């Protein structure tokens, strides 16, 4: 599980114990969380969740953490780690080198500022091995809303597979056009969809790609996680 996905899961864990937090900036091998003190919500502290070679860990940034809050968060982290299980229902476990790539996109318009989020997460042998997310705010694609995010997630995910020598990929998506345009079951009529199909065709020269449609918001862990990652990417962008 990548640090960003781990941070999202820990956020929900904290919230279940009455501690609110927001996603901060990403750092190498880590993700910052900005934690609010329940007694004085305006006072916040930052912790960093790392997921490197030594496994998941948290680091409390700075020296201003109230001792009681730091001890409580540390206890919740230990509880989170001891009870954390990642259900892999619906996630393929293969021993043929195949990567299962979940992709999703999202759209929001906050105070007249539209933004498109995208995210992908790669799984191998039932384990999350990499995830990434970002935003699109090019005026030329904003009218496509989440569709552009869905396609960008697939493009980014397949490029990651190519760059890291993963040659067999199953893409799991919930918007039909993600597969329909590159497989030519839909005709790409817009410049964005035409370029998307062209990019996927080029990547397919080096990858063996299969496409699997999944129902959105149906509880499949990989699909739910990339949906959340895409939303978090937009929320982070709007807070800058």
C-alpha positions as CSV (number, residue, x, y, z in Angstrom):
1,X,0.0,0.0,0.0
2,X,1.4,3.4,-1.0
3,X,1.8,6.2,1.6
4,X,-1.0,8.2,0.2
5,X,-3.5,5.4,0.3
6,X,-2.3,4.5,3.8
7,X,-2.8,8.1,4.9
8,X,-6.4,8.1,3.6
9,X,-7.1,4.9,5.5
10,X,-5.6,6.3,8.7
11,X,-7.6,9.5,8.3
12,X,-10.8,7.5,8.4
13,X,-9.5,5.6,11.5
14,X,-8.7,8.9,13.3
15,X,-12.2,10.2,12.4
16,X,-13.8,7.2,13.9
17,X,-12.2,8.3,17.2
18,X,-13.2,11.9,16.9
19,X,-9.9,13.3,15.5
20,X,-10.2,15.3,12.3
21,X,-7.4,15.7,9.8
22,X,-6.7,16.8,6.3
23,X,-4.3,15.6,3.6
24,X,-1.1,17.7,3.5
25,X,1.7,17.6,0.9
26,X,3.5,14.6,-0.4
27,X,7.1,13.9,0.5
28,X,9.5,11.2,-0.8
29,X,8.0,7.9,0.3
30,X,5.5,9.7,2.6
31,X,2.3,11.7,2.9
32,X,1.7,14.4,5.4
33,X,-1.5,14.6,7.5
34,X,-2.6,17.8,9.3
35,X,-4.2,16.8,12.5
36,X,-6.6,19.0,14.5
37,X,-6.6,19.0,18.3
38,X,-10.2,18.1,19.4
39,X,-9.9,20.5,22.4
40,X,-8.7,23.4,20.3
41,X,-9.6,22.7,16.6
42,X,-7.8,25.8,15.4
43,X,-4.5,24.4,16.6
44,X,-3.1,21.8,14.1
45,X,-0.1,19.6,14.1
46,X,1.5,17.6,11.2
47,X,2.5,14.0,11.1
48,X,4.1,12.2,8.2
49,X,3.1,8.6,7.2
50,X,6.0,6.8,5.5
51,X,5.7,3.5,3.7
52,X,9.3,2.6,2.6
53,X,11.5,-0.5,2.8
54,X,11.1,-0.7,6.5
55,X,7.4,-0.7,6.3
56,X,4.7,1.8,7.4
57,X,5.6,4.2,10.2
58,X,4.6,7.7,11.4
59,X,6.8,10.7,12.3
60,X,5.5,13.6,14.3
61,X,6.8,16.8,12.6
62,X,8.0,19.6,14.8
63,X,8.2,19.9,18.6
64,X,4.9,21.5,19.3
65,X,2.8,18.4,19.6
66,X,0.8,18.3,22.9
67,X,2.0,15.3,24.8
68,X,-1.5,14.0,25.4
69,X,-2.5,14.3,21.7
70,X,0.8,12.7,20.4
71,X,0.4,9.8,22.8
72,X,-3.2,9.3,21.7
73,X,-2.4,9.4,18.0
74,X,0.5,7.0,18.5
75,X,-1.8,4.6,20.3
76,X,-4.4,4.9,17.5
77,X,-1.6,4.2,14.9
78,X,-0.6,1.1,16.7
79,X,-4.2,0.0,16.9
80,X,-4.7,0.8,13.2
81,X,-1.6,-1.2,12.3
82,X,-2.6,-4.2,14.4
83,X,-6.1,-4.4,13.1
84,X,-5.6,-3.2,9.5
85,X,-6.6,-5.8,6.9
86,X,-7.0,-5.0,3.3
87,X,-9.7,-7.1,1.7
88,X,-8.7,-8.2,-1.7
89,X,-12.1,-9.4,-2.8
90,X,-12.3,-8.7,-6.5
91,X,-8.6,-8.1,-6.8
92,X,-6.8,-10.6,-9.0
93,X,-4.0,-12.6,-7.4
94,X,-1.8,-14.0,-10.2
95,X,1.7,-15.4,-10.4
96,X,2.2,-14.7,-14.1
97,X,3.6,-11.2,-13.6
98,X,0.2,-9.6,-14.4
99,X,-0.6,-6.2,-12.8
100,X,-4.2,-5.3,-11.9
101,X,-4.6,-1.6,-12.5
102,X,-7.6,0.3,-11.0
103,X,-8.3,3.7,-12.6
104,X,-10.9,6.4,-11.8
105,X,-11.6,10.1,-12.3
106,X,-13.7,12.7,-10.6
107,X,-14.9,16.2,-11.1
108,X,-15.8,19.1,-8.8
109,X,-16.6,22.8,-9.2
110,X,-15.7,24.7,-6.0
111,X,-16.8,28.3,-5.9
112,X,-16.7,28.5,-9.7
113,X,-13.3,26.8,-10.0
114,X,-13.7,23.5,-11.8
115,X,-11.1,20.7,-11.4
116,X,-10.7,17.2,-12.6
117,X,-9.1,14.5,-10.5
118,X,-7.5,11.3,-11.6
119,X,-6.0,8.3,-9.8
120,X,-4.7,4.8,-10.4
121,X,-3.5,2.0,-8.2
122,X,-1.5,-1.0,-9.2
123,X,-1.9,-4.4,-7.6
124,X,0.2,-7.5,-7.9
125,X,-0.5,-10.8,-6.2
126,X,-3.3,-9.2,-4.2
127,X,-1.2,-6.4,-2.8
128,X,-1.1,-2.7,-3.6
129,X,2.4,-1.9,-5.1
130,X,2.0,1.6,-6.3
131,X,-0.6,4.4,-6.7
132,X,-0.6,8.0,-8.0
133,X,-3.1,10.8,-8.5
134,X,-3.3,14.3,-9.8
135,X,-5.5,16.9,-11.3
136,X,-6.3,18.4,-14.7
137,X,-7.3,22.0,-15.0
138,X,-6.6,22.7,-18.7
139,X,-9.6,24.7,-19.9
140,X,-9.8,22.6,-23.1
141,X,-10.7,19.4,-21.2
142,X,-12.8,20.8,-18.3
143,X,-16.0,20.3,-20.3
144,X,-15.4,16.5,-20.3
145,X,-15.5,16.5,-16.5
146,X,-14.7,13.1,-14.9
147,X,-14.4,11.5,-18.3
148,X,-11.1,13.2,-18.8
149,X,-9.9,12.1,-15.4
150,X,-10.9,8.5,-16.1
151,X,-8.9,8.5,-19.3
152,X,-5.9,10.3,-17.8
153,X,-5.8,7.7,-14.9
154,X,-5.6,4.9,-17.5
155,X,-2.9,6.7,-19.5
156,X,-0.8,7.4,-16.4
157,X,-1.2,3.9,-15.0
158,X,-0.3,2.2,-18.2
159,X,2.7,4.5,-18.7
160,X,3.8,3.5,-15.2
161,X,3.6,-0.1,-16.1
162,X,5.7,0.5,-19.2
163,X,8.3,2.5,-17.3
164,X,8.6,-0.3,-14.6
165,X,8.8,-3.2,-17.0
166,X,5.3,-4.7,-16.2
167,X,4.3,-6.1,-19.5
168,X,0.9,-7.7,-18.8
169,X,-1.8,-5.5,-17.4
170,X,-5.5,-5.8,-16.5
171,X,-7.2,-2.4,-16.4
172,X,-10.2,-2.2,-14.2
173,X,-12.5,0.8,-14.8
174,X,-16.0,1.9,-14.2
175,X,-16.5,4.3,-17.2
176,X,-17.0,2.4,-20.4
177,X,-15.1,4.9,-22.6
178,X,-11.8,4.1,-20.9
179,X,-11.8,0.8,-22.9
180,X,-14.2,1.7,-25.7
181,X,-12.1,4.4,-27.3
182,X,-8.7,2.5,-27.5
183,X,-10.5,-0.8,-28.6
184,X,-12.4,1.2,-31.2
185,X,-15.8,0.0,-30.1
186,X,-16.5,3.7,-29.7
187,X,-15.3,6.2,-32.3
188,X,-13.1,8.9,-30.8
189,X,-14.5,12.2,-32.2
190,X,-13.0,14.8,-29.9
191,X,-9.3,15.8,-29.9
192,X,-8.9,14.6,-26.3
193,X,-10.4,11.2,-26.9
194,X,-8.5,10.8,-30.2
195,X,-5.2,11.6,-28.4
196,X,-6.1,9.3,-25.6
197,X,-6.7,6.4,-28.0
198,X,-3.5,7.1,-29.9
199,X,-1.5,7.1,-26.6
200,X,-3.0,3.8,-25.5
201,X,-2.3,2.2,-28.9
202,X,1.3,3.3,-28.6
203,X,1.6,1.8,-25.1
204,X,-0.1,-1.4,-26.4
205,X,2.9,-2.0,-28.7
206,X,4.8,-2.8,-25.5
207,X,2.1,-4.0,-23.2
208,X,-0.4,-6.8,-23.2
209,X,-3.6,-5.0,-22.0
210,X,-6.9,-6.5,-21.0
211,X,-9.9,-4.5,-20.0
212,X,-12.4,-5.4,-17.2
213,X,-15.4,-3.3,-16.4
214,X,-16.5,-3.0,-12.8
215,X,-19.5,-1.3,-11.3
216,X,-18.6,2.0,-9.6
217,X,-19.4,2.4,-5.9
218,X,-20.1,-1.3,-5.6
219,X,-17.7,-2.0,-2.7
220,X,-14.8,-3.4,-4.8
221,X,-11.8,-2.3,-2.8
222,X,-9.5,-1.2,-5.7
223,X,-12.3,0.9,-7.3
224,X,-13.3,2.5,-4.1
225,X,-9.7,3.5,-3.3
226,X,-8.9,5.2,-6.6
227,X,-12.2,7.0,-6.4
228,X,-11.1,8.4,-3.0
229,X,-7.6,9.2,-4.3
230,X,-9.0,11.2,-7.2
231,X,-11.3,13.2,-4.8
232,X,-8.4,13.8,-2.4
233,X,-6.2,15.1,-5.3
234,X,-8.9,17.7,-6.1
235,X,-9.4,18.6,-2.4
236,X,-5.7,19.1,-2.0
237,X,-5.6,21.3,-5.1
238,X,-8.5,23.5,-3.9
239,X,-6.7,24.1,-0.6
240,X,-3.6,25.5,-2.2
